Amino acid sequence: MNRRGFLAGGAIAAGASALAAWRLWPEQGLWNPCLARLPRRLAEHELVKAAWEGLDPALVWDAHAHLVGTGDSASGIRINPRMDSLLNPGEYARRLFFLNAGCAHDAPGNVDQSYIERIENLVAGLARGVKLLLFAFDRAFDEKGEVVWEDTGFYVPDAYVRDTAARHKEIFEWVASIHPYRRDCIEALEDAKRRGARAVKWLPAAMGIDPASPLCDRFYSAAARLGLPLISHAGLERAVPGRDAQDYGNPLRLRRALDAGVRVVVAHCASMGQDRDLDRGEGGPVVDSFELFARMMGEPRYAGRLFGDISAMTQTNRAGTGLARVIRAEEWQPRLLNGSDYPLPGLMPIFSVDYLVSLGLIEPAAGPVLTEIRRHNPLLFDFVTKRSLRAGGRRLANSVFETRGFFDPLASAARTAGRRS
């Protein structure tokens, strides 16, 4: 092995624990095999057929998918130099794992395009009509509205995501990412709405956004006026390097957006980590972030305004916290949105079907089938796994997967009416 290969291997080993916490050695290894088309015996398996029963694929929009790359095209993507340096083994490994998860790790000079082609291949293995909402990812900004590149883990411009979705409009919609401290945030929001953005994505801890800051008020006012939902990560953040302001991920800090009239989607239902209970003051106790999210979901004033996406909730480091409760909560079902958090379903160490079986959420007989599907199509794996979940005799409602109505209510209502007529 050459020296660079040896160092890269060491970086992967050193960085693996920074990417996720798994309980046992990962049952499917560290590296995504990136196999091609799903064998017919799996594509036509009863478990897969059952997953699509009762759903209209044209209403199934994956509400949480990332468009990433290295900027080796005209995309404008930028990654922090730390992620490309062996002097920072954790971040270097993080980049390698993410590229491998999207099967673009072995495409020097063609990573951006290879990543898109892989998604196209995977969507071809789903029912015709399904779409993915691709996320842009803005830079970190300071409170003066200046870009802080050293705190920016990576940057995926709105224009690149928008244009990619336009070129593949049969399978993609797009979600803008606009930092609220930007001087031009209002103009950027209006432009995104005009150009078909379905929502805005934030990752506060990495981007340096305090959702409870008055600096966000003009953003909230414009987002409410334009009817653009905000999809904001909450709870502990481990995947994306950046500002590392973990307190900004406290779901209670999103009250300011909700009170301003913005529809807010709490990514992952805040299902990992702990935050301070700010409802009991700045010195309040530290509790599970998920419990704070659940409290807000129980407040009548946020009905129709506060939602949660279930992306990543089947990961080993999240499934034990709130997944069973989310499945059992009948009153939450109309307010939950499914997303894959792609490419993370292809990040092999952070999922364990055996663990889901041990929790009683997946039938043992389904385990080997799901594990094999994942080797070929992580998107289908994520979907079929979630459709197979059971807790307390309940499953996730069809509406959790038919998310188009949330992002495109008029078109979805017309299609539903036509289906019933």
N, C-alpha and C positions, 0 to 999 in steps of 0.2 A: 504493500500500500504506500502511495506517495505521501509526502508530509502534509499536503493540503487535505487529502482524503482522511488522514489520521486525525488531523485537527478538527475537521468537520464532524467526524464521528464522535470525538470527545465533546464537541459543542452540543451535539444532539443529546448525549447522555447527561451533560450538565444542565441543559435547558429543559429537559423533559418535565422535571418537577415544577418548573416555573409555568408551564403551560396548563397543567391540570393535576389534580390529586386523585389518583386511583387507588383502590383498596388493595388490589392484588396486581401481579404482573399482567399487563393487558392481554386479554384472551385472544385478540386478533393481531398481536404484535405491535410494533411501532410504526410501520411503514405501509401506506396505502398501496396495494398492488396495482391499482388503476386498470382493472380488467375492463374489457370492452362490453359489447352487447350482452344483455341478460339471456342466458339459455332459456329455450322455450319452456322447459319443465318448471323453471322458476317463474317466468312471465305468466304462465297459465296455472300456477299453483292456486289451490282453493283459498289460501290465506290472502293472496294478492287480489283475487276476484272479490272476496268478501270485503276487502278494504274499500273498493269502489262502489259497493252496493248502496243505493240511496242518495248518491251524490251526483250533481250535475257538474262535470269537469269544467265547463265554461264559467262556473262560479267559484272554482277552486283556485285561489291566488295564494301562493306562498308569500306570506307577508313579511319575510325577514331573510334576505339573501344579499350577500356582499359581492361586489365587483372589485376585484383586487388585481394587482399586477406589479410590475417593476418599473413601468415607464419606458419600456424599450420600443414602444410605438409612439405615435403622436398623441397618446392619451393624456399627457400632462400629469400622470401619477408620479408622486415622489415618495420615497421611503427614507426614513431617517438613516443617515450613514452608519449609526451604531448597529443597525440590523444587518448590515453588509460587512461587518468587521468581526474577525475571529477574536479580537480583543474583548468583545462583549459576547461571550458564548451563549448566554441565555437568550439574548435578543436575536443573535445569529441563528440559533436553533429554532426560535419561534418563526422566523421568516421561512426557513426550510420546511418546517412542518406544515405551515399554511399553504405553501406552494405545492407540496406533495398532496395535501388534502384536496386541492383543486386540480391535481395531475398536470401541473405546469412546471414542475421542478426540473424536468429534463428537456427544456426547450430554450437553450441560451439564445438570446436575441429575438425570441418569439414568444415570450412568456405571456404578454398581454393577450395576444390572439389565441394562444393555446388554452388559456383559462376559459375564454368564451366558448371555444369549440368543445371543450369538455362539458360545459353546462348544456350546450345544445344536444350533445350525445345523451346526456342523462335525461333531459326533458323528453327526448324521443321515446324513452322507456316508460313514460307516464301516459295517462289517458290524454287523448287529443283535446285541446282546449285549455289545459292547465297553463297558468302563467306564474312567473316569479317577479316579485318586486325587488329590483336591484337598488342597492344603497350606494349613494355617494358618501364621502367622508371628508369633512372640512378640517382645516388646520386649527391649531391652538391659537388663541388670541389673548392678549392681556386686557386689563380693564380700560385701557386707553384706546382699544380698538386696533392694536398693532399685532401683526402676525408674529408668533413666537416659534420659529422653525425648530429650535433645539428641543422644544417640548412637543413637537408634532411627530407622532409615531409614523404615520403615513398619511398621504393626502390623495384622495380620489375626487377629481373635480366634477361638479354638477354637469358640465358640458359633455364630458366623456360618457357619463352614465346615461344622460339624456339621449345622446346620439347613438349609443349602443342599443338602447331600447327602441329607438326609431328604426334602426336597421333590422331589428328582429322583433317587430311589433306583434308577431303571432305568438311569441312566448314570453316577452318581457314588458313590464311597466317599470317606472322609475320613481325613486324617492330622493329628493334633494337633501343636502346637509348644509345647513346655514348657521354659523355661529352667531348667537344673539348680540355679542359685543361688537360685531363688525359695524363699521360706520354705514355701510350700504346694506344692512340686513333687510330693511324694508323693501328696497328696490330689488334685492335678490329674491325675496319671497314672492313679490308680485311677478317677477319674471318667471320663476319656477312654476307658479300657478298657471300663468299664461301658456307655458310650454308643456303642460300636461303632467307635472309632478303630482303624485298621489298623496304625499306626506313629506315630513321633514324628519331626519334622523339625527339624534344627539347621542353622544357617549360622554356624559359630563366629566367623569373622573379623568379620562384621557385627554379631553379637549379643553379642560379648564373652565367649564361652565357651571356656575352656581345657579340652579334653577330657581332659588328663592331670592335672588338678587334683584333689586329694582332696575338694574341694568337690562334685565330681560323684558321689562314691561312693554316697551314699544314693539318688540318682537311678538309678544303674546297678543297685543291688541291687533296687529296686522294678521297674525295667523288665525285668530278668531273671526275676523272680518272676511278673510279669504276662504274660510272653511277648510284649511289645511291641518290635518291631524299631526300631532307631534309624537313620534316614536322615540322614547328615551330609555336608555339602559338604567336600571336601578339595582342596588345591591353591590356586592363586591365585583370588581372588574379585574380580570387576570389576563385577558387575551391580547389587549392592545396597549403597547407602551405609550407614554405621553406624560402629562402633567402629574399623574398619580395623586389626584386630589380625591381620595376615596370618600370623604365626607359628602362630596357633591352627588354621590349616587344614592343618598338617603331618599327613599320614595316620598317621605313627608315634605321634602323640598319642592316637590311638584305641585303642592297645593296652590302655589301662586299662579301657575299656569291654569289649573282647573278653575280657580276662582275668577280668572280673567276670561273664561268662556272657551278655552281651548279644549278640544278633544285630545286626551292624552292616552297613549298606549304604553304601559309599563313593560318594557322588554323583559322576558324571562320571568315575569311576575315577581321580580326581585327575589328569586329563589336561592340566592347564595349570599352568605355573609351576614354581618350584623351592623346595625346602625343605632345611633342614639335616638331615644324616644323624645323628639323635640316637642311633642304635644305636652310633655311634662316639664318643659323648660330646657335651657341649654345644658343643665346638669342632670337631665333625665337619665334613666337606666339604659344600658345598651341591650338591645333585644334583636331577635332574628329579623332581618329586613323583610322577609316574607310576611311576618306577622303585622308589620306596619302597613304593607300593601293590603293585606286582608282586612285590616281595620278600615282603611279608606274605601275598600269595595263595599263595606257594610254601611257606609254613610249615605242616606237617601239623597243628599244634595248632589252627589256625584253620579247618580244613575244617569245613563245616557251620555256621560262625559268621560268617565274613567274606564279604561279597558286594560286587559293584560294580554301579552302574546306568550305562547307556550314554547317558543323556540328555546332549544338547549335544555329543556326541563327533563329530558330523558338521559342527560349525561350523568355519569356516575357521581360527580361531585354536586349534583343538584337533585337527583331523583328522590333521595331520602328525605328531603325537607318538605316540599309542598305538593309533589306530583299527585299523590293519592288524594289529597284534599281538593285539589283542583278538579280532579275527575269526579269526585263525589258531590261537589258543590253545584247542585242543580240550578240554583239561582244565578250562578256565575256564567253558565254556558253561553247565553246570548252576548256576553261581554268578553269572550275569549276569542283570540285569533291565532290560527296556526301559522307558524313559520319554521323553516328548517335551520336558520342561521348558517346556511351554506357559506363556506365549504366545511364547516365544523363536523358535519356527519361523516366526512371523509378523513377526519383526524383520528386515527385508529385508537390511540390509547385512552381517549376520554369517554368512550362508551363501553358498556358491558351488558350484553343481553342477559348473561347469567345473573348479573346483579338484579336486573328488573324481574327475572324469574324468582329470585330469592325473596324479593319484596312482595311477591304474590300479584304483581301487576301484569305479568305476561304468562300465558300457559306454557308449561315446559315443552310441549310438543312444537310450539311455534319457534322456540329458540334456535334450533339448527337452521331452519329456513331463513329467518331474519339475518342470521350471521352470514349465510352464504349470499343472500341478496346484497348485503352491504359491500362485499368484495367487488361487485359489478356496478352497483348503482346506489351510492349513498343517499341520493334524494328519495328514491323509492323506499329504501330502508327506513328513512326517517318517517315517511308518510305511513307505511304499512305498520310500523311499530306503534305509532300513536293511535292508529285506528284499531289496533289489537289490545290496547290497554284496557284493563278492567280494575275497578276498585269498589268495594261495597256493592257489587252487583250492577254497577253503572259503567258507562263508557262515555267518552267525550262526544258531545252532540254533533250532528252533521253540520250545524251552523258554525262550529268552530273551524271547520275546513272550508266552508263556502264563504270566504271572506270578501269576495268582490263587492258585496252589498255595502260593506263599511267604506270602501275606497271609491266606489263608483255606484252610488245608490240608485240613480235614475236608470242606468243601463241594466243593472241587476234586477230592479223591480219590473222593468219591461220584459226581461227574459223569463222571470218567474211567472208573470201573468200569462205569457204565451204558453208556458209549459202546462199551466193549469187549465187553459181554455180548450 
